[in-house]
Amino acid sequence: MIRRIDHVSIAVRNLAKAKAFFIDILGGKNLFEAPVPWQKFRWTTIELGTSCFIELIDPLEKDSFVQKFLDNRGEGPHHITIQVDNIQKVHRKLEENGIPTFGLAEPFPGWKEMYVHPKHAFGTLIQFAEFRPLDWVNPGYIPPSYAEFAPPDQVGPKEGRTEVQKVQGEKGPEVEMRQGGQKIRVPLSHLEEFIRALKKQQPASASE
């Protein structure tokens, strides 16, 4: 019934500053970003490490629900999203146990959702969602924690798979290399020197 806690959603006033914190400083990866004009907000999904997702939501207009949240409570956690296999089954389970829900709908093709109000969930707004995770990630990348949702021919072996991306460090641009839960960063200006050092560490071939 319950698959996982997919992400924590955080309301922010300044998306650029929030992205700089979670991506440039903490080393996160931007997975997806999209405006929702009819609800007057935008969401940005960021992967932190290999199993954690943060969703940033920011207002596009002054009368958006995100702006109202910011005005009343300030920046901070807005809700948590729990991925489920079948939204209707979860809805029935909650209703049968006297827990009211609201907002049961399919606002986007392939995304079904509903909510439990904080007063019924120990002070936390919970979003339950039925969706295919890889539909909500930029094409060409499969987050490690989403590997189970990918076709077998698109998932390489976990060991030895290295991801490389350019990030902004405290003293300038850097290249980050990540494998599993380990990562290293090299200043962009030192990249060629780093590559030469790696080549020196390679064992000689059998013909040499």
C-alpha positions as CSV (number, residue, x, y, z in Angstrom):
1,M,0.0,0.0,0.0
2,I,2.7,2.5,1.1
3,R,5.8,2.6,-1.1
4,R,7.9,5.3,0.6
5,I,8.2,8.9,1.8
6,D,9.0,10.4,-1.6
7,H,9.9,13.9,-0.6
8,V,9.6,16.8,1.8
9,S,8.2,20.0,0.4
10,I,9.6,23.3,1.6
11,A,8.0,26.7,0.9
12,V,10.6,29.3,-0.1
13,R,10.5,33.0,-1.0
14,N,13.5,33.1,-3.2
15,L,14.0,30.0,-5.4
16,A,17.5,31.1,-6.6
17,K,18.8,31.4,-3.1
18,A,17.2,28.1,-2.1
19,K,18.7,26.3,-5.1
20,A,22.1,27.8,-4.3
21,F,21.9,26.3,-0.8
22,F,20.6,22.8,-1.7
23,I,22.5,22.4,-5.0
24,D,25.7,24.5,-5.0
25,I,26.5,24.2,-1.3
26,L,25.0,20.8,-0.3
27,G,25.7,19.2,-3.7
28,G,22.1,18.4,-4.7
29,K,21.0,17.6,-8.2
30,N,18.1,19.4,-9.9
31,L,15.7,16.7,-11.1
32,F,12.7,18.6,-12.3
33,E,11.2,22.0,-12.3
34,A,7.8,23.2,-13.5
35,P,5.4,26.0,-13.0
36,V,1.7,25.3,-12.2
37,P,0.1,28.5,-13.6
38,W,-3.5,27.7,-12.5
39,Q,-2.3,27.3,-8.9
40,K,0.1,30.1,-9.2
41,F,3.2,28.4,-7.9
42,R,6.3,26.5,-9.1
43,W,7.9,23.3,-7.9
44,T,11.5,22.2,-8.1
45,T,12.6,18.7,-7.1
46,I,16.2,18.2,-5.8
47,E,18.0,15.0,-5.1
48,L,20.3,15.0,-2.0
49,G,22.6,12.1,-1.7
50,T,21.2,8.8,-3.0
51,S,17.9,8.5,-1.3
52,C,16.6,11.9,-0.3
53,F,14.4,14.3,-2.3
54,I,13.5,17.9,-1.4
55,E,10.7,19.7,-3.2
56,L,11.0,23.5,-3.3
57,I,7.7,25.4,-3.9
58,D,7.7,29.1,-4.5
59,P,4.8,31.5,-5.4
60,L,4.3,32.9,-8.9
61,E,1.7,35.5,-7.8
62,K,0.8,37.2,-4.6
63,D,-2.5,35.4,-4.2
64,S,-1.1,31.9,-4.5
65,F,-1.5,29.4,-1.7
66,V,2.3,29.3,-1.3
67,Q,2.4,33.1,-0.8
68,K,-0.4,32.8,1.8
69,F,1.6,30.1,3.6
70,L,4.7,32.2,3.6
71,D,2.8,35.3,4.9
72,N,1.2,33.3,7.7
73,R,4.1,30.9,8.7
74,G,7.2,32.0,6.9
75,E,9.6,29.7,5.0
76,G,9.8,26.1,6.0
77,P,8.3,22.6,5.6
78,H,4.9,22.7,3.9
79,H,4.0,19.0,3.5
80,I,5.5,15.5,3.1
81,T,4.6,13.3,0.1
82,I,4.0,9.6,0.6
83,Q,4.0,7.5,-2.6
84,V,1.3,4.8,-2.7
85,D,0.5,1.9,-5.0
86,N,-3.2,2.7,-5.2
87,I,-4.7,6.0,-4.1
88,Q,-8.2,4.7,-4.0
89,K,-7.3,1.8,-1.6
90,V,-5.5,4.3,0.7
91,H,-8.5,6.6,0.6
92,R,-10.8,3.8,1.6
93,K,-8.5,2.7,4.4
94,L,-8.3,6.1,5.9
95,E,-12.0,6.8,5.6
96,E,-12.8,3.4,7.2
97,N,-10.7,4.4,10.1
98,G,-12.4,7.7,10.6
99,I,-9.5,9.8,9.1
100,P,-11.0,12.4,6.8
101,T,-9.2,13.3,3.5
102,F,-9.5,16.1,1.0
103,G,-8.4,17.0,-2.5
104,L,-8.7,13.6,-4.0
105,A,-7.9,14.3,-7.7
106,E,-5.7,13.8,-10.7
107,P,-4.4,17.3,-11.3
108,F,-1.8,16.0,-13.9
109,P,-2.0,13.0,-16.2
110,G,-0.3,10.2,-14.2
111,W,-0.4,11.9,-10.9
112,K,-3.2,11.1,-8.4
113,E,-3.2,12.7,-5.0
114,M,-5.1,13.5,-1.8
115,Y,-4.4,15.1,1.5
116,V,-4.8,14.6,5.2
117,H,-5.1,17.8,7.2
118,P,-2.5,18.5,9.9
119,K,-5.1,18.3,12.6
120,H,-5.6,14.7,11.7
121,A,-1.9,13.9,11.2
122,F,-0.1,15.2,14.3
123,G,0.5,18.6,13.0
124,T,1.8,17.6,9.5
125,L,0.1,18.1,6.1
126,I,0.4,14.7,4.3
127,Q,0.1,14.3,0.6
128,F,-0.6,10.8,-0.6
129,A,0.3,10.4,-4.3
130,E,0.1,7.6,-6.9
131,F,2.5,8.2,-9.7
132,R,5.4,6.8,-11.8
133,P,8.5,8.4,-10.3
134,L,10.5,8.5,-13.5
135,D,7.8,10.6,-15.2
136,W,8.8,13.4,-12.9
137,V,12.6,13.4,-13.5
138,N,14.4,15.0,-16.4
139,P,15.1,12.5,-19.2
140,G,18.4,10.8,-19.2
141,Y,18.9,10.3,-15.5
142,I,17.7,7.6,-13.1
143,P,18.1,8.5,-9.4
144,P,19.5,5.5,-7.5
145,S,16.4,5.3,-5.3
146,Y,14.2,5.2,-8.4
147,A,16.2,2.3,-10.0
148,E,13.4,-0.2,-9.2
149,F,11.0,1.8,-11.4
150,A,13.3,1.8,-14.5
151,P,13.3,-0.8,-17.3
152,P,16.1,-3.4,-16.6
153,D,18.0,-2.3,-19.8
154,Q,18.2,1.3,-18.5
155,V,19.8,0.4,-15.1
156,G,23.4,-0.4,-15.0
157,P,25.2,-2.1,-12.2
158,K,25.2,-0.1,-9.0
159,E,28.9,-0.7,-8.4
160,G,31.2,1.4,-10.6
161,R,28.5,3.8,-11.9
162,T,29.9,7.3,-11.6
163,E,28.0,10.6,-12.0
164,V,29.8,13.8,-12.9
165,Q,28.4,17.3,-12.7
166,K,29.7,20.9,-12.5
167,V,28.9,22.7,-9.3
168,Q,29.6,26.1,-7.7
169,G,32.0,25.8,-4.8
170,E,32.9,28.4,-2.2
171,K,36.0,29.5,-4.2
172,G,34.7,29.0,-7.7
173,P,33.4,26.3,-10.1
174,E,34.2,22.7,-9.2
175,V,33.6,19.3,-10.8
176,E,31.9,16.8,-8.6
177,M,32.2,13.0,-9.1
178,R,29.8,10.8,-7.2
179,Q,29.7,7.0,-6.9
180,G,27.1,5.5,-4.6
181,G,27.3,7.4,-1.3
182,Q,30.8,8.7,-1.9
183,K,31.8,11.9,-3.7
184,I,34.8,14.1,-4.3
185,R,35.1,17.6,-5.7
186,V,37.9,19.1,-7.7
187,P,38.4,22.8,-8.5
188,L,37.7,23.2,-12.2
189,S,41.1,24.9,-12.6
190,H,42.8,21.8,-11.2
191,L,40.9,19.3,-13.3
192,E,43.6,18.6,-15.9
193,E,46.2,18.1,-13.1
194,F,43.8,15.7,-11.4
195,I,43.3,13.7,-14.6
196,R,47.1,13.4,-15.1
197,A,47.5,12.2,-11.5
198,L,44.8,9.5,-12.1
199,K,46.5,8.3,-15.2
200,K,49.8,7.9,-13.3
201,Q,47.9,5.6,-10.9
202,Q,46.7,3.3,-13.7
203,P,48.5,-0.1,-13.8
204,A,50.7,-0.7,-16.8
205,S,49.2,-2.8,-19.5
206,A,50.3,-6.4,-20.0
207,S,52.2,-5.5,-23.2
208,E,54.4,-2.9,-21.5
